[in-house]
Amino acid sequence: MSVFCGEISIESRGEGHILDITGEVERVVRGSGIRNGIVTVSVIGATGSVTTMEYEPGLLRDFPAMLERIAPKDIPYEHEKRWHDRNGHSHVRASLLGPSVTLPVKDGSLLLGTWQQVVFIELDVRPRRRTLAVHVIGE
């Protein structure tokens, strides 16, 4: 069993920015030399998320709208009472979505569905420079 640790650096435009990172994850997997196993992609930080989705215009509008219904920006958050940074909803949303995704690796490539991409979702209220940890484990 081998473990390979890589990183992806990205810059977001701020809240609601969804980036397709499939190609970058695939490059790390291929560079790892691991043929079969799993890859975990995790954002370092408390207001971002990594998941999979079909990266298409409708979902790029639907997803933020869904987040607004679940954790609206315009309600009081205890986090904001303490820190006054206007991103209480960002932390709640990130906690709901989670910081990482784990996917299978087969024959040296990500095993994804036809319409499935790996995405990073910026949930903070401002643009951010982010580091994503990519760990590939297998043989």
N, C-alpha and C positions, 0 to 999 in steps of 0.2 A: 504494500500500500504506500502510495506517495502523496505528498501534500505540496501544492504550489500556491504561493501567495502573490497576488498581483494587486494593482490599483488602477482605477480610472479616475481622472480629474475632469470635472465639468464645471461650467458656469451657468447658473440659471438666470432667468429674467425676473424671477420673483414669483410670488404666490400664483399658483395655478399653472405654472409652466410644466408641461409634461414632455420629457425628452425620450426619444427612442434610443436606447443604449445597446440594442441587440448586437450590432456590429462590433462594438467595443468589447462586450463580454465574449463574443465569439473569438475575437483576436486573442484575448487572454487565455481562453480555453485551448485554442490551437497552439499557442506558445508554451503552454504548460507541459506538453508532451504526454499528458494523461489521455488515454484512449477511452476508458470506460469508468464511470463513477458519478460524482455529483459536483455541481458548482453552487456556491453560495455567494450572492452579491448583497452587500450590506452598506447602507449609508452611514457615515460617521457623523452623527449629529441628531438632535432631538426634534427637528422640524422638517424632515424629509422622509420619503418612503420609496421603496423599490418593490415592484410587483410586475405582473404580466397583464396584457390587455391586447385587444386588436387596436393598433395605432391608426385610427382613421378619423376624419373630421367630425363625424357625429359623436363618437365617444369622447373626443377631445373637448367637446362642449358638454356632453352629458355627465362626465365624471365630476368636474367642478360643481355643476348644478346639484348633483347628488350629495356632495360634501357640504354644500350650503344648507341643504335640507336636514342633514344629520347633525352638523355642528355649525350653526349659523355664526357669522361674524358679529352680528349686532345684538348679541345677548351678553350679559355680564359673565366674566370668568374670574375666578379667584386668583389665578395666575397674574392677571392684569392688575388686580388690586395691589398685589405685592410688588410687581416689577414695572408696571406702567409702560410696557413695551408693545401693546396692542396686538400681541400674537397668541393670546390664550387659546383661541380657536385653532391655531396652527399646531400647537402641542397636542390638543385633543385629537385632531384629525390624524396626526402622525402616529399617535398611540393606537388608534383604531386600525389604521392600515398596516402598521408594523414597518420596521426598518429594513427588512431583508426578504429575499426569495431564494429558495433552493430548487435547482432544476437538474434533471438527469443529463449526463454526458454519455453519448454512444458513438463509438468509432471516431473519437476526437472532435465531435461537434455537439453543440447544444441540441437536445431533443425537444423541439417545439412543434406545436400544431401549425397548420398552414397559415392561419390568421393570428398567430400569437407572437407578440413581441415583448421584450423585456424593457420596462420603462422606469425612469426616475421621475418622481413627482415632487416638485418644490411646493412646500406648504407654508414656508415662512413669508412674511409680508414684504420682504425686500430681496433683491438679487443676492445670490450667494455663490461663493466658490466652494465646491463640494468635492470630497474624496470618497470614493466608493471602494471598499475592500472586496476583493474577489479571491475566494479560496476554492481551489479545485482539488478534490480528493478522489483517489482511485488508483487504477493500474494502467 
